[in-house]
Amino acid sequence: MHRVRVVRSFYAQSEPYVGRVGEVIGHWGADSNEDARDGYMVEFDDGTVIGVSENEVEEAADDDDTVAAPASGEA
């Protein structure tokens, strides 16, 4: 699929992953979560899979494995 970087956290499960890049392995939506939010199921290098909402992530390059905080001044 594609890779995303968690750039902000609106929910507790994504907080520890801010700044990390993971592989999107599926869709996360009303059919797979109780709050009916749309987003992605993301697998990280350590094997952990979490659901993140679309407004918590941005696209990452396929070779981007860095673990860094978002650049300051982002809108």
HUSULWO-V137832 format. One record per run of one state. SS is the DSSP state (H for helix, E for strand, C for the rest). FROM is the first residue (numbers start at 1). TO is the last residue. If there is no record, write none. Layout:
# HUSULWO-V137832
SS:FROM:TO, SS:FROM:TO
This chain:
# HUSULWO-V137832
C:1:2, E:3:6, C:7:11, H:12:15, C:16:20, E:21:28, C:29:38, E:39:43, C:44:48, E:49:53, H:54:56, E:57:60, C:61:75
